[in-house]
Amino acid sequence: MKKGIFVLVALFFAFVFTNTIQAQCGEKSNAKAIKVANKGGDDDVVDIAISSKDHTTLVAAVQAADLVETLKSEGPFTIFAPVNKAFEKLPEGTVETLLKPENKAQLASILTYHVVAGNLDSKAVVGAIKAGNGKAEVTTVQGGTLTAMIKDGNVVLMDENGGMATVTAVDLKGTNGVIHVIDSVVLPMARK
């Protein structure tokens, strides 16, 4: 019990005392995001998400899709984690429909579209964008692709449908990967 309280207090202070980082991306642009220190130590990516009040919808979705054990495995994983407000941007009733047991496969597909195999910290993401002349494609665990780029000084992700999400916090490091926080849900192309 004491360890749980300590972790919550540590994470609270980590979120309160954030500092802005700038990742150099060439002479003409700087990518910005908030770097959040994770002081949890033994926390994996799921534990980090569970401890965040801004990711309760994501955690509920991961639980409904039976992905907790998978994301607690060795990894490493890079997770682009939408905040609660990102899910609120979806059409009314979408989240409730996806959380139904009969939609588990579709929910798992959407969630694994937010996960990339490997440990891509913010420096690696910006480096890949720079090496790709302004764009970097990554293959998700779901099998689709996300395109990372710099827009208005921020790292953004474009999904296969042209939807955009801005990275708002980076490098929440867990024992089995890293989390980057995004402000919108990215959606894979519907497969037939």
Buried (B, 14 or more C-beta within 10 A) or exposed (E): EEEEEEBEEBBEEBBEEEEEBEBEBEEEBBBBBBBBBBEBEEBBBBBBBBBBEBBBBBBBBBEBBEBBEBBBEEBBBBBBBBBBEBBEEBEEEBBEEBBEEEBBEBBBBBBBBBBBBEBBBBEBBBBBBBEEEBEBEBEBBBEBBBBBBBEEEBBBBBBBEEEBBBBBBBBBBBBBBBBBBBBBBBBBEEEE
